[in-house]
Amino acid sequence: MTETTPTHAALPRHHHTAGWVLALLLAGLATLGPFSIDTYMPSFPAMGESLHATPLQVQQTLSVYLAAFALMMLFHGALSDSFGRRPVILWSLLLFALSSAACAMSFDIGYLLLFRAVQGLSAGAGMVVGRAIIRDRYAGHEAQRLMSQVTMIFGLAPAVAPVIGGWLHVWFGWHSVFVFLALLGVFLLAASWRYLPETLPEVGRIPLHPVVLAKGYRKVLGNRDFLLLSGAVALNFAGFFLYIASAPVLVIDILKLDESAFAWLFIPAVAGVVI
């Protein structure tokens, strides 16, 4: 929500993080979103059978996640502007790991829907705050280059996630997919604790106030160029996510393929996005 000036000088601790380490870490944080969406899709039929849920109810675990993810995307940046980048990332990763573990232990569709919503609330912090960290530390060509590196690595996640999820399901069952997500959250939490810099000094922070938020959103939503550019991206990804959301029915029910076959339909689409 704020326009921050790159803070090359007088950065707090962890400021010696190498560029490539930071790029990998920020890309890893951004991949939580697609991993949370795509990894468990091969398990949809088995989850419905195990939880005595209808296909619609299982599909709602994706809808609830996406709704919470989209809602909280409006506030991750404001929270990091007020409390700093590191605390928002670390607390979000802790919440993501705990909610993923709770999903793995869910034996009722109602509880699974609840914890999927909590996953959605926490998974987007890395994507939003990661971009703010890049803007804090770099400007111009350097910022564009690092953002491109992060995006390239991030773009691989939707292709890799269903492959991993399919094999985990075949080997260990659908609960193992959420155990994997919990372990991924713990790994990123440890890596962020060790390597993630705090790039927003206290003097540059903005109090979290509803009036300030409202003014910021009014300014953004009144910008015609922003609306056109964000609308183009939104429509593009809306089409892509319609494809992703229909993948379990398409792959398993219509094409009669097994859970390990998702790669055939995800890798070409993701390769196009990366290119």
Steps between C-alpha positions, in 0.01 A plus 500: 500500500796733542770627270822415682846629421775238454698481824848399391662668798465421868302181454432298814647158568489233229572775243795307356267239347637419154280592204459144380416378851239772534355415156470131591346581837247746360411257221452227759270724702297585189458131411291431811194625312520268198623208711198536727272500196651237272666243724183344643296496178587142404347395835152648442317168439672323790433794734130492416483128572703526821309799639158383376473824304341578166716615205356849548606509864852390410509767227403756763829437681658675203238777484530578873879511472493737200244731663708531818819538294350785293355679804823495700706617202346843568659516845839324489668809358337738750600275790861485380505879454399534863681217680790426266564241231655221709231471770217473244687234302601297806159504668327416172732203443436373853124527446530327161700210645254451786192520276657254253564255784139548613380423146701177509326401823149592382254213483195715432432720197390789723833514682687467172311799358585704809871424492516551123366851563777560754752375244365753253528784751868426558635373167499830311732692731815378329381612158392849611766582759771343284434758230514776761840370615629521143375859473659585835844376403524558126391747235478510122677228305619313813146476634367384162770235471438359848124505444552309175712239677236457769222475241686240295551276804146567620365401158630147541290432809165428328673239284692334781227508767246257348779258408623495860144479627416213267794290608446577870138392463596176325766417761349623828143623449345846490593595858868494400445788258414736785786360709727598210353852498553527877864393464546748215365774726738400781796495258417847366448628854848381601657641182324834544603521864861448393525690172209738450603864556287766662501763227255754641654712778276619781517860379335397173207314652139613476242454778231244420189717486172449309500858367852464362407168338184644349688796350761268353246269339298795368812637333591163350149419378475844340810439288387404149839356395509278808148372438575414137828323577369311802184410309705348219697288747184404692316383189803302385534318831124458533509288185801310626336427835178384336719242329673411828174471694353264242813283482391233753180427307672523161798280585337235719132486402505586129843387378507207747863563595649433843622749761857501367394623153434865587839606366391436142240776520677744735856512366411628148275775641758613755778488239296745295463732800875493573593560135 
